[in-house]
Amino acid sequence: MAKEKYFDLTGKRVYVAGHTGLVGKALVRALEQRNITLITATKAELDLRDQARTHDFIATQKPDVVLLAAAKVGGIEANRTLPVDFLYDNLMIASNVIRASAEYGVARLMNLASNCYYPREAAQPLREDSLLTGPFEPTNEAYATAKLAAMRLTQYYATQHGKGFFTLVPTSLYGPGDHFDDERGHVIPALINRFHQAKQQGLSDVTLWGTGSPTREFLYIDDAVQGMLHFVEQYQRVEAINLAGGQSISIRELGETIANVVGYQGKLNWDTHKPDGMPHKALDSERCFSHDWRPETSFNKGLEQTYRYYLDYVAAT
């Protein structure tokens, strides 16, 4: 017998904030298979940093559900050099969407946090109760600060005003729809692009940042969004909860694996003068697995599908 849903998405008006990003695109793909009314707006149509326009949009569109996947994102260098942008933009986006949703009758809101808002030195894998037990990783402190504030605002609307709002904390995500340039891209799409270009140019070696020793956990995007929709319908608590259970791997092994998937056979060099970021980053899956959800896609299959998407993306551009 199927488990009864706490909140049924069927027939609802669902607004995906950030539908052109990695998560947003995948949410749209998944929601298009459901009986819902999908609401989206491009940044040109709606700048979520603008409070008045955001409130007017929510008031006019009247969504039943808001999936807050909009954010300014980037890799280590972008986070390190543009802290004002990452703090201000993400604070404004989250504050405006969450407040407007509360004021104009949104019944269910999922806010996406980030695994980088856990303390740099917290015990691994990162448990939900390790939050605020130590300082952030300095290279993404601004982004983490904004994500922490958004989580708290979501939680306070749930506790103070009884709203059906909650925060999900996904582990590092990858897959079709990501940004593949070095400046904006996270590590997997950036490495796919780097190795593909090196292969095309016949380069004998590629230099990567750091020592290669940090470890990261990665979750395929289509698995992640199925998990997100599962928690929208099934999760009944107000505390933030991890979305975990992906593949943990060192950056050095990741580089070697991606080079193999791409077919690049040159040498990998490591620039140890560049920052590594957090030494380890994986999320504890105990709580999320207790809610009857598991990822399904193997890491190699996910990388292969991501590379196929990249080849189509390059061909189209």
Buried (B, 14 or more C-beta within 10 A) or exposed (E): EEEEEEBEBEEBBBBBBBBBBBBBBBBBBBBEEEEBBBBBBEEEEBBBBBBEBBBBBBEEBEBBBBBBBBBBBBBBBBBBEBBEBBBBBBBBBBBBBBBBBBEBEBBBBBBBBBBBBBBBBBEBBBBBEBBEEEEBBBBBBBBBBBBBBBBBBBBBBBEEEEBBBBBBBBBBBBBBBBBBEBEBBBBBBBBBBBBBBBBEEEBEEBEBBBBBEBBBBBBBBBBBBBBBBBBBBBBEEBBBBBBBBBBBBBBBEBBEBBBEBBEBEBEBEBEEEBBBBBEBBBBBBEBBEEBEBEBEBEBEEBBEBBBEBBEEBEEEE
